[in-house]
Amino acid sequence: MKHLVVAFILICGSVSAQSYQLGDLTITDAFSYPTTGRSGAGYFTLSNEGAADALLGVEADYPKVMIHKSMMKDGVMTMEHQMHVVVPTQGQIEFAPGGYHVMFMGLKEGWGVGEDIKATLIFEKSGSLDVTFKVVERP
């Protein structure tokens, strides 16, 4: 019985820490926070073990999906649409609150903890990769 409990914990842990591979690119820790509004944001870590590439866009089943970057401008936090995000050779980009993120706009209803948000990341050289953003509780 003890071995079954350990196996269950390991399986659950690996599901929540799912990673996605596309050639030299690896996506880890894709998540979002619950929302009751008409928009939500997605975050993840993008690592590159090869030559430079660029994230050109994100597609999902929402009216508008864009890559944004939050930044402080004249003492005010703003968001700026990004046409692409370069992933440097042997580099890593964090999509995190307060920085790069995927904006999902035009939601008909909010997201709750445990929901899965499906999307496709589109790269200049590597092609496209389906990922799932897991909605998690805010820390």
C-alpha positions as CSV (number, residue, x, y, z in Angstrom):
1,M,0.0,0.0,0.0
2,K,2.8,2.4,0.9
3,H,4.3,1.9,-2.6
4,L,0.9,2.7,-4.2
5,V,0.7,6.0,-2.3
6,V,4.2,7.0,-3.4
7,A,3.5,6.1,-7.0
8,F,0.3,8.1,-6.9
9,I,2.2,11.2,-5.5
10,L,4.9,10.9,-8.2
11,I,2.3,10.6,-11.0
12,C,0.3,13.6,-9.8
13,G,3.5,15.6,-9.4
14,S,4.6,14.8,-13.0
15,V,1.2,15.8,-14.4
16,S,1.3,19.2,-12.9
17,A,4.9,19.8,-14.0
18,Q,4.3,18.7,-17.6
19,S,6.9,19.8,-20.1
20,Y,6.5,20.1,-23.9
21,Q,9.3,19.5,-26.4
22,L,9.7,20.8,-30.0
23,G,13.1,20.2,-31.5
24,D,15.5,22.2,-29.3
25,L,12.7,24.1,-27.5
26,T,11.2,23.1,-24.2
27,I,8.2,24.6,-22.6
28,T,7.7,24.0,-18.8
29,D,5.4,25.2,-16.1
30,A,2.6,26.4,-18.3
31,F,0.0,27.9,-16.0
32,S,-2.7,30.6,-15.6
33,Y,-4.5,32.1,-12.6
34,P,-8.3,32.0,-12.1
35,T,-10.2,34.9,-13.5
36,T,-13.7,36.2,-13.3
37,G,-13.2,38.8,-16.0
38,R,-13.2,38.8,-19.8
39,S,-9.4,38.2,-20.0
40,G,-6.8,35.9,-18.6
41,A,-3.1,35.5,-18.9
42,G,-0.8,32.5,-19.5
43,Y,2.7,32.0,-18.2
44,F,5.5,29.5,-18.9
45,T,9.2,29.0,-19.2
46,L,10.7,28.6,-22.7
47,S,14.2,27.1,-23.0
48,N,16.3,26.7,-26.1
49,E,19.1,24.3,-26.5
50,G,19.8,25.2,-30.1
51,A,20.0,28.1,-32.5
52,A,17.9,31.2,-32.0
53,D,14.2,31.0,-32.8
54,A,11.3,33.3,-32.3
55,L,7.8,32.9,-30.8
56,L,5.6,34.5,-33.4
57,G,2.2,34.0,-31.9
58,V,-0.3,31.9,-30.0
59,E,-3.6,30.5,-31.2
60,A,-6.4,29.4,-28.9
61,D,-10.2,29.1,-29.0
62,Y,-10.8,32.7,-27.8
63,P,-11.7,35.8,-29.8
64,K,-8.3,37.4,-29.3
65,V,-4.9,35.9,-28.2
66,M,-1.8,38.0,-28.1
67,I,1.7,38.1,-26.7
68,H,2.2,41.0,-24.3
69,K,5.0,42.4,-22.2
70,S,4.2,44.3,-19.0
71,M,6.6,47.2,-18.2
72,M,6.8,50.3,-16.1
73,K,6.5,53.4,-18.2
74,D,6.6,56.9,-16.5
75,G,5.6,55.3,-13.2
76,V,2.6,53.4,-14.7
77,M,2.5,49.7,-15.4
78,T,1.6,49.2,-19.1
79,M,1.2,46.2,-21.4
80,E,2.7,46.3,-24.9
81,H,1.8,43.9,-27.7
82,Q,4.8,41.9,-28.9
83,M,4.8,40.9,-32.6
84,H,7.4,38.2,-31.7
85,V,9.7,37.2,-28.9
86,V,13.2,36.1,-29.8
87,V,14.5,33.0,-28.0
88,P,18.3,33.4,-28.0
89,T,20.7,30.6,-28.8
90,Q,21.1,28.4,-25.7
91,G,18.8,30.8,-23.9
92,Q,15.7,30.9,-21.8
93,I,12.7,33.3,-21.7
94,E,10.4,33.5,-18.7
95,F,6.7,34.3,-19.3
96,A,5.8,35.5,-15.8
97,P,3.6,38.0,-14.1
98,G,5.1,41.5,-14.6
99,G,6.8,40.5,-17.8
100,Y,6.0,38.5,-21.0
101,H,2.7,36.7,-21.0
102,V,0.0,35.4,-23.3
103,M,-3.2,37.4,-23.1
104,F,-6.5,35.5,-23.8
105,M,-9.2,38.1,-24.4
106,G,-12.9,37.9,-24.9
107,L,-13.6,35.1,-22.4
108,K,-17.3,34.3,-22.0
109,E,-16.8,33.1,-18.5
110,G,-14.0,33.0,-16.0
111,W,-11.5,30.2,-15.4
112,G,-11.5,28.2,-12.2
113,V,-8.7,26.3,-10.4
114,G,-8.0,23.0,-12.1
115,E,-9.2,24.0,-15.6
116,D,-7.1,23.4,-18.6
117,I,-6.5,26.2,-21.2
118,K,-5.4,24.7,-24.5
119,A,-3.3,26.8,-26.9
120,T,-0.8,26.4,-29.7
121,L,2.5,28.3,-29.7
122,I,3.8,29.2,-33.2
123,F,7.6,29.5,-33.7
124,E,9.4,31.0,-36.7
125,K,11.7,28.0,-37.3
126,S,10.5,25.2,-35.2
127,G,6.8,25.2,-36.2
128,S,3.9,24.9,-33.8
129,L,3.5,23.2,-30.4
130,D,0.3,22.4,-28.5
131,V,0.4,23.2,-24.8
132,T,-2.0,23.2,-21.9
133,F,-2.0,26.0,-19.3
134,K,-3.2,24.6,-16.0
135,V,-5.3,27.1,-13.9
136,V,-3.7,27.2,-10.4
137,E,-4.5,29.0,-7.2
138,R,-2.8,32.4,-6.8
139,P,0.0,32.3,-4.3
